[in-house]
């Protein structure tokens, strides 16, 4: 399958001060997928290595995708489009009930503009999929060749990027003589978790993938991840998974809905910043880290196990939520 190079091997680092703060009962590692050479980095780059490669192979000249107003996926799609000499149309929805200037003008909104994307903002009740089809049809009539990337880049093709990531973690752990028991990460549109599951079946047998939902209730997200994971398994020549309920999803940290932050999320962001000097965002990684802390403190992840927290990026979201941090 075609693939373009957007991501170098990202560091896998020990969180020694965090381990000490939590009592030294677990080995905690951080996979720095927030580091990237294009667009500020983040997990969507691994997915775009495959989806944009397919677009280029088909001779497409424009990328179309969609997301929330502060979508990290939209920002990185715009960055990769610029990197590859493609045009980019972003269809962004007002899914989060925030009207302050920090949210509507800074963070990813500002970066999308700097990256030269053609931005269209919809109200929450407007259908982004329908608008994407309208833009695609209009471009085709102009003789252009658009390529539509799904929400979050999350389909079987994009998920292959996180099968690659699982293999990368396996190689890094083997090089240090470490056994990885758990991977914990933010799970939104499902593609990252699906790719990790398929990748662990190939490269990290025995590691459990815990998705901390930031968007959907567990049953819905389990179905989404299961479907995408089976698509990735088919492409990798792996046996299909039988049950969606085998997907591990923790949905107790959605906290009022997508993009809604609360005190435990902000506390989690501050804890990692103050113990390790590493920054999380309040929409994805902050909620996922709050979930990780819960799993460790309740020993749902048993004492003595080694856990990798996958940092999926999203730092521009810190600035979009300036008012929330100041209020706290």
N, C-alpha and C positions, 0 to 999 in steps of 0.2 A: 504494500500500500504506500502511496506517495506520502512523504513527510518533509516539511521544511524545518530548518534548525532555528529555534527561537530561544531555547533554554539550555544553558550549560548545567552540569551536575550541581545541584544545590546542596549546601552544607547540612550535615546532620550533627547537631551540637548537643552537649550535655547541659542540663539546667541544674547545676550543682547547688546554687544558692536557693532555688525554689525547692529542691529536694530537702534541704536542711530546714527550710521554713515549714515544710509539711511533715517534718518528723523523721525523714530518712527511711520511710517504709517502702518506697518504690524507686526504681531507676526511671528517670524522666528525660527523654530526648526530644529535641525540636527539629523538625524538617523544615528548612527555610525556603519554602516555595514562594515566599513573598519577595525573594530576591530575583531580579531579572534585568536583562540589559535593555528591554524595550518597554516603554509605556509605564514604567514604575514597578513592573513585576506583579506576579499573582498567578493563581492556579489556572486561570483561563488560557495562559500562554501554552501550556502543554496540550490542551484541547485544540487550540488554533493551529498547532503544528500539523495536525491531520486535516482539519476542515479547510484551512486556507490552501493547503497543498492540493486538495481535491479541486478547489475553485480555480487555482492556477492551471492545473492539468486540463480543466475543461475550457480554458481560455477566457475565463470571466474577468471583467474589468471593474466590478463594483461589488462590495460586500454590504449586505443588508442584515441588520439584527435589531433586537429590541430588549428592553429591560426596564427596571425602575429608573427614576430620574437620576439616582446616584449609583447606577449599575457599574460595577467593576468590569463585568464582561463587556459592556459597551465601550468603556474607555480603552480596554486592551484590544478590542476589535479595531477601533479607530487607529490605535498605534500601529498594529500589524499591517493594516491597510496602507498607512503612510510608508511604513518600512518596505512594503512590497510594491509600491507604486500604483495602488488601487484606490478608487474612490470608495467612500463609506457613507452609508445612510443609517442613522440611528433613530429608532422610534422609541421614545422614552415615555413612560406612564407615571402619573402622579399617584403612585400606589400608597405612599406614606403621607399621613396627614401632618405635614410640617410645612409652614409657610414662611419661616424666618429666612433672612437673606443668606445666612450661613449655608442653609440646606439648598436653597434654590439657585445660588450663584457661585458657590465655592466648591471645593472637593472635586469630584469627577466631572461635574458640570463645567467647571472652568477648564479642566484638562481636555475634555472632548472638543471644546472650541479651539484650544491651542493646537490640537492634533488635526484640525482642518475637516472635521466631520460635518456632514449635512444633518442637522439635528431637528427633529420634529417631536414636540412635546404634546402628549395626549392627556385628556382628563381620564380619571380612573375608570369611568364607565365606557370608554371607547375601546374597541377591539384592536390590539396591536397586530394580531395575526392578519386581520382583514386589511389593515393599512399596509402591512408588508407586501401583501399580494398586489395591492393597488400600485405601490411604488415599483414592484417588479414588473408588472404588466406595462406600466408607462415607460420604463427604461427599455424593455424589449421593443416597444413600438418605435423608440428612437434609434434602434439598431444596436443597443448596448447589450452586454451579457452579465446580468446580475446573478449573485449567488446568495441565498438566504441561509444564515446560520441560526440554529434554533436557540431558544431561551437558555442562557447560560452556557451555550455551546454543548448542551447535554444531549447527546445521542450516542449510538453505538460507536460511531467513528471518533467523536471527541473523547469518549471514555478510554480509548486506547492510550491516550496521553497519560492517564493515571495507572494503567497497567504497566506502562514504562516506569512510572514513579515507584511503584511497588518493587519492581526489579532493581531499581536504583537503591532503594532502602535496603533491600536484601544484600546487595553487593557491599554497601557501606557497613552494614552490621557484621557481615561475615569477615570483612577486613579487620574488624576490631574484636572479633570473637564474642559478639553480643547476640543473644537470642531475643527477637522481637515478639512479644506476646500480644500486644494491642496497638492499634492505630486509631487515634481519635481525631475527628475533624468536623468542621462545619459542613452540614449537608443541606443544600437549598434546592437546586433543580435536579439533583440526583446523579449527575454524570461523574463527578469526582468519586463518590462512594462506589458507584457501579464499576468504574475502572479499577479502583483499589481492590475490590472484592475479586474481580477476575484476575488481576495481577498477583494477588496473594495466593490464589489457587495454583498459579503457575510458578511463583518464585518464593513465596513466604508462607509455605504450608504451616498451618497452626496459628497464624496471627489472626486475631479477631478485629474486624473493622467496625468501629462505633461511629455512627453518624449522629451528630447533635443537630437536630432539625432547627432551622431558623425561619421556616416558612409554613410547612404543612404538618398536619397530624400524622402520627406514626403510621397508621394503616395505609394512608394515601402515599406517603413517601416510600414505604416499603414496596408497594406495587410499582411505583415509578422506577426505583432503583433496580428491582428484580427484572423488569422488562429491558432496561438499558444494559444491565449486566449480561443478560442472555444474548443480546445482540453482540456485545463485545466478545463473549465466549465463542460464539459462532465464528467470528473473524479470527480468533486466536486458536481455533481448533480444539477448544475445551468442552467437556460435557456440560450440558445445560443444568442450571439450578432448578430444583423442583418446586420450592415453596417460597413465596414472598415473605412469609413470616420468619424465615431464616435470616433475613436482613435485620441487623441490629440498629434500631433507631431510638434515640431518646428525645422525646418531644416536650419535656418539661421546662424548656428554656426559651420557648418562643415568646413568652412574656407579653401578651397582648397583640401580637401579630408581627409581620415582617417589618423591620425597620423601627420598631418600637423598643426603646431601651429602658432599663430600670436600674435600680441601685446595685443589684448583684452583678450585672454585666459591667457597669462602670467600675465596681470594686475589683472585678477580675482583670480588667484592662490595667488598672493602677497597680495591682499586685505584680504582674509580670514586668511592668515598666520599672517598678521600684526594686525588684529583686534581681532582674537580669538585664535591664536596660533595653528591652525588646518591646516594640509597639504593636498593639492589636487594634482592630477597629470595633466599634460598638454594634455593628449589624451582623457580622459573620463570626470572625475569630474571637471576639469578646464573649459572645454567647457560647461558642464552642468551648472556650477555655473555662467558663463558669461550669459547663457540663463536665469537663474533665476533672475539675476540682471536686465536684460532687461525687463522681465515680471513685476518686481516690479516697476521699474522706469517709465514704460509706463502705469502702472496701468491696464495692462491686467489681473493681479491679483489685484482685487479691494482693496482699502484702508480698513483696519479693518479686513481683512481675515487672517486666520492662515495657514501658509505654512510649510510643512516639506520638507527639502532638504535631499534626500537619498544619503549618502556618500557611494559609491559602492567600494571604495578602489583604488588600483593601485599606491600606493606611490612609488614602485620601478621605475616607469616611470619618476619620477623626475630626477633620476640619469642618465637614458638613454638620457635625454634631457639637460644635463649639458651645452652643447655648446650653445643651444638656450637661456637658462637663462643668460649665461655669455654675449652673444651678445646683449641681451636686456638691 
